[in-house]
């Protein structure tokens, strides 16, 4: 069956992606506001936000900007003309946010939820995002490792470093395009004559593209050193239902995912003149929760000088 070929190919492509994004094995830092920290500590859960509602709206279609406008770039790979036109239509539909053109499918970012971390323990840009005014305090939670224990039998979960290098991104995308071109050419008659087969082909192609899109980001954001944990294909797990929160008047879907308390090793506060008071308030937060061994959690402050 052709569908078996898709499964084998996507497994191979996932392994290739994993080899590019999982080189880092050190601590990761989740930046958040004071309100966010309180909820995370008290509920022992982190929020995975739906990728349609990320701060940078261009992230949803970033990978499609890497698609070639003309097949010249892949001329030596002998792309099938009808296949190339098909994937170009997919890319253009995503770039125009006109997903209905793709056989009225819903295979897009709506089923992907992510939690963001950084490899940088003291990042000025991230502090600035969570401290909108002089009187705001931001925090980051240091996790010694990706803290989620996900049952892979009922839920698809993947984590690793974000890839900012344009050459790496294009190389990975070219590999997908060429591998799927080979499958298309081998099953050309079946895919072109049977609508169900073409839908299956498109679905699997978009699924692997979207999985890569999670870990592709514009090089301008390289300073954030982002590390992502992602849950996708949540329809496979009926017991995990999204909730919503209001952000700028919009209902943003998110998932609440428990984490391992023992993975927290430190809490750091943003640049401030009230370091002693902030530290005392954190001690009370952990004392009121009584779900952590606070003696093993280091409370510290940013080393970046406070600006006036």
ChimeraX attribute file (.defattr): number of C-alpha atoms within 10 A of each C-alpha:
attribute: neighborCount
match mode: 1-to-1
recipient: residues
	/A:1	5
	/A:2	15
	/A:3	12
	/A:4	9
	/A:5	12
	/A:6	19
	/A:7	12
	/A:8	11
	/A:9	19
	/A:10	20
	/A:11	13
	/A:12	13
	/A:13	21
	/A:14	15
	/A:15	11
	/A:16	13
	/A:17	18
	/A:18	16
	/A:19	11
	/A:20	16
	/A:21	17
	/A:22	13
	/A:23	10
	/A:24	11
	/A:25	12
	/A:26	10
	/A:27	18
	/A:28	26
	/A:29	27
	/A:30	22
	/A:31	27
	/A:32	22
	/A:33	20
	/A:34	18
	/A:35	11
	/A:36	15
	/A:37	21
	/A:38	16
	/A:39	14
	/A:40	18
	/A:41	18
	/A:42	15
	/A:43	15
	/A:44	17
	/A:45	17
	/A:46	22
	/A:47	19
	/A:48	20
	/A:49	24
	/A:50	23
	/A:51	24
	/A:52	20
	/A:53	19
	/A:54	14
	/A:55	8
	/A:56	9
	/A:57	11
	/A:58	14
	/A:59	20
	/A:60	22
	/A:61	21
	/A:62	17
	/A:63	24
	/A:64	21
	/A:65	13
	/A:66	14
	/A:67	19
	/A:68	16
	/A:69	12
	/A:70	11
	/A:71	17
	/A:72	11
	/A:73	11
	/A:74	14
	/A:75	10
	/A:76	8
	/A:77	15
	/A:78	12
	/A:79	20
	/A:80	17
	/A:81	10
	/A:82	14
	/A:83	19
	/A:84	18
	/A:85	14
	/A:86	14
	/A:87	20
	/A:88	18
	/A:89	14
	/A:90	21
	/A:91	23
	/A:92	18
	/A:93	17
	/A:94	21
	/A:95	17
	/A:96	9
	/A:97	12
	/A:98	12
	/A:99	18
	/A:100	11
	/A:101	13
	/A:102	18
	/A:103	13
	/A:104	10
	/A:105	12
	/A:106	12
	/A:107	17
	/A:108	19
	/A:109	21
	/A:110	16
	/A:111	16
	/A:112	22
	/A:113	26
	/A:114	22
	/A:115	20
	/A:116	19
	/A:117	26
	/A:118	23
	/A:119	19
	/A:120	17
	/A:121	19
	/A:122	21
	/A:123	20
	/A:124	15
	/A:125	11
	/A:126	21
	/A:127	22
	/A:128	15
	/A:129	13
	/A:130	19
	/A:131	18
	/A:132	12
	/A:133	9
	/A:134	11
	/A:135	7
	/A:136	13
	/A:137	21
	/A:138	23
	/A:139	27
	/A:140	28
	/A:141	24
	/A:142	23
	/A:143	22
	/A:144	16
	/A:145	16
	/A:146	20
	/A:147	17
	/A:148	17
	/A:149	11
	/A:150	15
	/A:151	9
	/A:152	9
	/A:153	8
	/A:154	14
	/A:155	17
	/A:156	16
	/A:157	19
	/A:158	17
	/A:159	20
	/A:160	22
	/A:161	22
	/A:162	25
	/A:163	24
	/A:164	19
	/A:165	13
	/A:166	14
	/A:167	10
	/A:168	13
	/A:169	21
	/A:170	16
	/A:171	11
	/A:172	17
	/A:173	21
	/A:174	18
	/A:175	13
	/A:176	19
	/A:177	20
	/A:178	16
	/A:179	15
	/A:180	22
	/A:181	22
	/A:182	16
	/A:183	16
	/A:184	21
	/A:185	14
	/A:186	12
	/A:187	13
	/A:188	16
	/A:189	10
	/A:190	14
	/A:191	21
	/A:192	14
	/A:193	10
	/A:194	10
	/A:195	12
	/A:196	12
	/A:197	16
	/A:198	17
	/A:199	16
	/A:200	15
	/A:201	18
	/A:202	19
	/A:203	19
	/A:204	18
	/A:205	20
	/A:206	18
	/A:207	17
	/A:208	18
	/A:209	20
	/A:210	22
	/A:211	20
	/A:212	21
	/A:213	21
	/A:214	24
	/A:215	24
	/A:216	22
	/A:217	21
	/A:218	16
	/A:219	11
	/A:220	8
	/A:221	12
	/A:222	13
	/A:223	14
	/A:224	16
	/A:225	17
	/A:226	22
	/A:227	24
	/A:228	19
	/A:229	20
	/A:230	21
	/A:231	22
	/A:232	20
	/A:233	16
	/A:234	19
	/A:235	12
	/A:236	12
	/A:237	12
	/A:238	9
	/A:239	9
	/A:240	13
	/A:241	12
	/A:242	15
	/A:243	13
	/A:244	13
	/A:245	12
	/A:246	9
	/A:247	9
	/A:248	7
	/A:249	7
	/A:250	10
	/A:251	12
	/A:252	18
	/A:253	20
	/A:254	22
	/A:255	20
	/A:256	17
	/A:257	17
	/A:258	16
	/A:259	19
	/A:260	14
	/A:261	16
	/A:262	14
	/A:263	17
	/A:264	23
	/A:265	18
	/A:266	17
	/A:267	21
	/A:268	23
	/A:269	25
	/A:270	29
	/A:271	23
	/A:272	20
	/A:273	11
	/A:274	10
	/A:275	15
	/A:276	11
	/A:277	10
	/A:278	19
	/A:279	17
	/A:280	11
	/A:281	12
	/A:282	19
	/A:283	14
	/A:284	12
	/A:285	16
	/A:286	18
	/A:287	13
	/A:288	10
	/A:289	14
	/A:290	12
	/A:291	13
	/A:292	16
	/A:293	12
	/A:294	18
	/A:295	10
	/A:296	11
	/A:297	17
	/A:298	13
	/A:299	18
	/A:300	16
	/A:301	20
	/A:302	19
	/A:303	13
	/A:304	13
	/A:305	10
	/A:306	11
	/A:307	8
	/A:308	4
